[in-house]
Amino acid sequence: MTRLTEVLSRGRRPGYHGKFTNYKEVFPYKLPLPPILKNSVSNKKDKSKVAPCLEEIGLLLTCWKSSDFSMKGCEKEVKAFNECYAASLNQPPQTGSRLSAAEVNKLLKRFPQPPHSYK
């Protein structure tokens, strides 16, 4: 008398070990880029530059308009604008807690990323 397992296993090909045939083999994940930082960042979208002395420029222009663009009545506004402009040249603009791209590049030059072995 034949056994049930022999009947069921007749249609199987040799070397078959019970693996499903409708699943594809899983390939290992390949990294498109290594997971490390570059040693520089792009300057393209650095919109952190704020125009200095906008209030002083506005006051100066309104004074000039009211005095028919003569310098005689606007010495105080001209002096305030010149002081503001000189002060803005000496200190970098305040952009909050974010660093500009130039500052990040300067820091990355000081502390470069270690070499990697990802392939």
ZIZI-V306220 format. One record per helix or strand of 2 or more residues. SS is the DSSP state (a for helix, b for strand). FROM is the first residue (numbers start at 1). LEN is the number of residues. If there is no record, write none. Layout:
BEGIN
ss: [SS & SS]
from: [FROM & FROM]
len: [LEN & LEN]
END
This chain:
BEGIN
ss: [a & a & a & a]
from: [4 & 54 & 75 & 101]
len: [5 & 13 & 16 & 10]
END
